[in-house]
Amino acid sequence: MLAYWAMKVVSGLMCILPGFLRKSFAHFLGWISWYIVPAWRRYMSIENIKDCLGVDEARAEEIAEASVHRFGRMVIEVLRYPLVDKYNFTDLVKFNGLEYLDAAYKQNKGVIMCTGHFGNWEMLGASMALLGYPILSITRKQNNGAMDKFINDYREMVGQKVVYNHGENSMLAICRILREKHLLGVLYDQDTGKDGIHLEIFGKPSVVPPGAAELSRLMGSPIVPLFMHNNQDGTMTANIYPPLYTPKTADRKSDVSGIMKELVVILEQEIIKYPEMWFWVHDRWKDGRERYKQFKKGEPA
C-alpha cells in the first residue's frame, strides 16, 4: 500500500501548492508522459489520427502529443478532489445543456449517461454527484491494487459510487441503480471484445459495448450523451446532448445497433471538433502492436 499513501501525500501537496506551481507540475507530468508512453502506442496514436481525421503526419503528431499532455492536468485536478465540494465546484465546471439531463432525470426511469475517454472524464462523474444526482459509475479494475483503491476512494470522496464492469454483482448493482431512478455513468468508446457489437468508428471496423442501449431498451431509461472539455483558463465545460431512447420492437438487435450508431456519430463529432480531448494512446482497434511491428519491418501498415 506504499503507492496508495504516496499518492495521498502528493494529493495533499497539490492541495496547498500555488496555482503557477501546480500548472508547471501538470505541464511537466504531461510532457514526460509522452516520452514514457511505449513507442508502439505513440506510433499507433499518430497513425490512427491520420486514418480517422485525414490530417498529415505533423498535425497528427501534434494532436497525439496534446492528448497525452492534457493527462497531466487531469491528474492534478483529480488529486485536488479534497478541496472540491458542492458549494465551490461550479467555479471549476460549467455546463451546456444541463436542462436535458434535468428533464431526463424527472422522467423517473433512471438516466444512462454515456461518455468517452474525453477531456477530464473523471470530473464528469464527479460533477454529476456534486450537483446532487445519485450516480453509479461503471469502471474497469486497475491492474495495480493500490492505485485502484486510491482512485475509487477519490471517486467516492466526491459522491460517486462505483462498480466494476465485470463480476457477479455488477449487473445487479447496475439494474438496481436504474430501478431506483438514479444516474448510471457508462464509457462507450472501448473495445469490449466478444461482448460488443460490430460497428464502424471513422470508417474503421470496431467493436462497441452495447450495454447502454441494452439497458435503455430493458428499463426504458433515457440515454444522455455528455462530454467534458478542458478550457484554456483552467475551467472545464460539460457538453450535454438531448436524450436518446432505445426502441423496443421485435428486432432487438436492430434496436440496439441503431442507438449505438447514433452514439458513435456523437462521439465522432466531438472528436472532430476537439481532437486533442480524446485519449488516442489507448489501443482502441486492438491492432497497435501489430501495426508497429510492420512499421519496424518496413512493411505497409
C-alpha positions as a printed Julia matrix, in Angstrom:
301×3 Matrix{Float64}:
   0.0     0.0     0.0
   3.04    2.25   -0.23
   1.87    3.58   -3.59
  -1.53    4.44   -2.08
  -0.03    6.56    0.71
   2.48    8.13   -1.68
  -0.44    9.33   -3.82
  -2.17   10.68   -0.72
   0.95   12.71    0.09
   1.16   14.04   -3.47
  -2.55   14.88   -3.32
  -2.02   16.85   -0.11
   0.82   18.72   -1.75
  -1.3    19.58   -4.8
  -3.95   20.98   -2.47
  -1.58   23.55   -0.96
   0.75   24.49   -3.82
   0.08   27.85   -5.53
  -1.53   27.76   -8.94
   1.57   28.55  -11.01
   3.46   25.63   -9.43
   0.55   23.24  -10.0
   0.34   24.34  -13.6
   4.07   23.82  -14.06
   3.89   20.36  -12.47
   0.91   19.41  -14.67
   2.83   20.58  -17.74
   5.9    18.56  -16.72
   3.8    15.49  -15.97
   2.09   15.71  -19.35
   5.37   16.33  -21.16
   7.18   13.4   -19.55
   4.17   11.15  -20.09
   4.56   11.44  -23.87
   8.07   10.04  -23.63
   7.14    7.34  -21.12
   4.37    6.06  -23.38
   5.7     2.99  -25.25
   6.91    3.7   -28.78
   4.29    1.41  -30.29
   1.5     3.43  -28.65
   2.94    6.72  -29.91
   3.18    5.33  -33.43
  -0.3     3.8   -33.21
  -1.91    7.02  -31.98
  -0.39    9.06  -34.8
  -1.44    6.52  -37.42
  -4.99    6.32  -36.03
  -5.3    10.1   -36.06
  -4.21   10.17  -39.7
  -6.71    7.41  -40.53
  -9.61    8.97  -38.63
  -9.15   12.68  -39.24
  -7.33   12.73  -42.58
  -4.57   15.05  -41.33
  -0.89   14.97  -42.23
   1.9    13.46  -40.12
   2.88   16.72  -38.41
  -0.67   17.59  -37.37
  -1.32   14.02  -36.25
   1.75   14.06  -34.01
   0.7    17.43  -32.59
  -2.76   16.06  -31.7
  -1.33   12.87  -30.23
   1.13   14.75  -28.02
  -1.53   17.22  -26.87
  -3.89   14.38  -25.95
  -1.22   12.96  -23.63
  -0.05   16.33  -22.3
  -3.53   17.19  -21.03
  -3.44   14.0   -18.96
  -1.07   15.81  -16.58
  -3.71   18.44  -15.95
  -6.35   15.76  -15.41
  -4.24   14.04  -12.77
  -3.73   17.27  -10.84
  -7.45   18.05  -10.98
  -8.28   14.63   -9.5
  -5.6    14.98   -6.81
  -7.32   18.18   -5.68
 -10.64   16.42   -5.02
 -10.27   17.0    -1.23
 -10.83   20.72   -1.9
 -13.88   20.25   -4.16
 -17.4    20.31   -2.75
 -20.95   21.07   -3.84
 -20.53   24.73   -2.96
 -17.42   25.56   -4.98
 -17.19   23.08   -7.86
 -19.26   25.28  -10.2
 -16.32   27.72  -10.16
 -14.4    24.98  -11.95
 -17.07   23.25  -14.06
 -19.57   24.91  -16.42
 -22.5    23.2   -18.15
 -24.03   23.42  -21.63
 -27.35   21.6   -21.92
 -27.92   20.8   -18.25
 -31.64   21.17  -18.93
 -31.51   17.96  -21.0
 -30.21   15.99  -18.04
 -32.7    17.59  -15.66
 -35.62   16.73  -17.95
 -34.41   13.16  -18.42
 -34.0    12.67  -14.68
 -37.52   13.92  -13.98
 -38.94   11.06  -16.06
 -38.2     8.8   -13.05
 -36.81    5.98  -15.17
 -33.18    6.46  -14.27
 -30.67    8.02  -16.69
 -27.84    6.33  -18.58
 -25.05    8.88  -19.05
 -22.77    7.95  -21.96
 -19.32    9.43  -22.42
 -15.84    8.5   -23.59
 -12.22    8.89  -22.52
 -12.51   12.52  -23.41
 -11.27   15.6   -21.54
 -11.42   15.01  -17.79
 -13.92   12.16  -17.8
 -13.3    11.63  -14.07
 -14.55   15.12  -13.26
 -17.64   14.49  -15.37
 -18.91   11.8   -13.0
 -17.83   13.83  -10.0
 -19.76   16.85  -11.27
 -22.99   14.9   -11.56
 -22.6    13.68   -7.98
 -21.79   17.18   -6.74
 -24.9    18.5    -8.49
 -26.84   16.17   -6.19
 -27.64   13.33   -8.59
 -27.21    9.84   -7.11
 -24.78    8.23   -9.56
 -23.16    4.87  -10.11
 -20.16    4.76  -12.46
 -19.06    1.59  -14.25
 -15.29    1.29  -14.17
 -12.5    -1.09  -15.07
 -10.45   -2.53  -12.22
  -6.89   -1.21  -12.31
  -4.05   -3.7   -12.54
  -2.34   -2.05   -9.57
  -4.43   -2.72   -6.46
  -3.14    0.31   -4.54
  -3.91    2.68   -7.41
  -7.31    1.06   -7.86
  -8.14    1.73   -4.21
  -6.84    5.3    -4.44
  -8.9     6.33   -7.47
 -12.05    4.65   -6.14
 -11.63    6.33   -2.74
 -11.35    9.69   -4.51
 -14.39    8.97   -6.67
 -16.4     8.21   -3.56
 -14.99   11.3    -1.85
 -16.98   13.48   -4.27
 -20.14   11.39   -4.02
 -19.8     8.75   -6.75
 -20.42    5.09   -6.25
 -18.5     2.69   -8.48
 -18.93   -0.85   -9.75
 -16.53   -2.88  -11.88
 -17.56   -3.72  -15.42
 -17.12   -7.44  -14.7
 -18.16   -9.58  -11.77
 -21.23  -11.3   -10.41
 -22.51   -8.23   -8.55
 -22.0    -5.66  -11.3
 -25.22   -6.29  -13.26
 -27.27   -6.44  -10.08
 -25.91   -3.05   -9.0
 -26.45   -1.55  -12.45
 -30.07   -2.66  -12.7
 -30.77   -1.59   -9.12
 -29.46    1.95   -9.72
 -31.82    2.35  -12.68
 -34.78    0.85  -10.84
 -34.13    3.37   -8.08
 -34.35    6.15  -10.73
 -30.71    7.23  -10.4
 -27.87    8.0   -12.83
 -25.6     5.4   -14.39
 -22.3     6.51  -15.94
 -21.04    4.47  -18.9
 -17.89    4.78  -21.04
 -18.7     3.51  -24.51
 -15.55    4.16  -26.54
 -13.59    1.0   -25.71
 -13.47   -2.36  -27.48
 -15.29   -4.93  -25.33
 -14.29   -7.94  -27.41
 -16.8   -10.75  -27.69
 -19.37   -8.8   -25.62
 -19.55   -5.95  -28.14
 -21.32   -5.3   -31.4
 -19.6    -4.57  -34.72
 -19.89   -1.0   -35.98
 -17.59    1.47  -37.69
 -15.87    4.4   -35.99
 -14.44    6.83  -38.54
 -14.94    4.13  -41.15
 -12.72    1.67  -39.26
 -14.31   -1.66  -38.25
 -14.83   -1.5   -34.5
 -16.35   -3.35  -31.58
 -18.61   -1.18  -29.41
 -20.08   -2.04  -25.99
 -23.89   -2.19  -26.38
 -24.69   -2.04  -22.67
 -26.17    1.47  -22.68
 -28.63    0.67  -25.47
 -29.46   -2.73  -23.98
 -30.25   -1.22  -20.59
 -32.27    1.61  -22.13
 -34.35   -0.93  -24.04
 -34.83   -3.11  -20.96
 -35.56   -0.39  -18.4
 -37.0     2.37  -20.61
 -34.28    4.73  -19.34
 -33.19    7.72  -21.45
 -29.58    7.84  -22.65
 -27.88   11.22  -22.24
 -24.57   11.65  -24.13
 -22.19   14.12  -22.48
 -18.52   15.07  -22.72
 -16.18   17.13  -20.55
 -13.94   19.71  -22.21
 -10.82   21.42  -20.86
 -10.8    25.21  -21.19
  -7.69   27.35  -21.55
  -8.48   29.3   -18.37
  -8.28   26.18  -16.21
 -12.03   25.56  -16.06
 -13.98   22.75  -17.72
 -17.25   22.64  -19.65
 -19.61   19.68  -19.78
 -21.45   19.48  -23.12
 -24.72   17.62  -22.62
 -26.82   16.32  -25.52
 -30.57   15.71  -25.78
 -31.59   12.22  -24.62
 -31.84    9.16  -26.86
 -34.25    6.26  -26.35
 -33.78    2.69  -27.49
 -36.94    1.46  -29.24
 -38.42   -1.88  -28.27
 -39.53   -3.7   -31.39
 -39.43   -7.37  -32.33
 -35.93   -6.79  -33.74
 -33.83   -6.37  -30.61
 -30.53   -6.43  -32.48
 -31.59   -3.61  -34.79
 -32.96   -1.58  -31.86
 -29.66   -1.74  -30.01
 -27.44   -1.29  -33.05
 -29.37    1.79  -34.19
 -28.89    3.64  -30.91
 -25.23    2.68  -30.67
 -24.72    4.06  -34.19
 -26.22    7.37  -33.04
 -23.88    7.41  -30.05
 -20.9     6.69  -32.29
 -21.82    9.63  -34.53
 -21.93   11.93  -31.5
 -18.53   10.63  -30.36
 -17.08   11.21  -33.83
 -18.45   14.77  -33.9
 -16.86   15.56  -30.55
 -13.51   14.13  -31.62
 -13.53   16.01  -34.95
 -14.19   19.32  -33.2
 -11.83   18.73  -30.27
  -9.34   16.01  -31.34
  -6.85   16.7   -28.52
  -9.52   15.84  -25.95
  -9.66   12.12  -26.85
  -7.21    9.63  -25.36
  -5.58    8.46  -28.59
  -2.84    6.32  -27.0
  -5.45    3.77  -25.95
  -5.32    0.79  -28.35
  -8.92    1.27  -29.48
  -8.74   -1.01  -32.52
  -6.54   -3.7   -30.88
  -4.06   -3.64  -33.75
  -1.48   -1.18  -32.45
   1.31   -3.64  -31.67
   0.94   -5.43  -35.0
   0.96   -2.18  -36.98
   4.09   -1.09  -35.14
   5.81   -4.41  -35.88
   5.02   -3.99  -39.57
   6.34   -0.42  -39.46
   9.62   -1.56  -37.88
   9.97   -4.23  -40.57
   9.38   -1.61  -43.27
   6.11   -3.22  -44.33
   2.98   -1.18  -45.22
   0.6    -0.78  -42.24
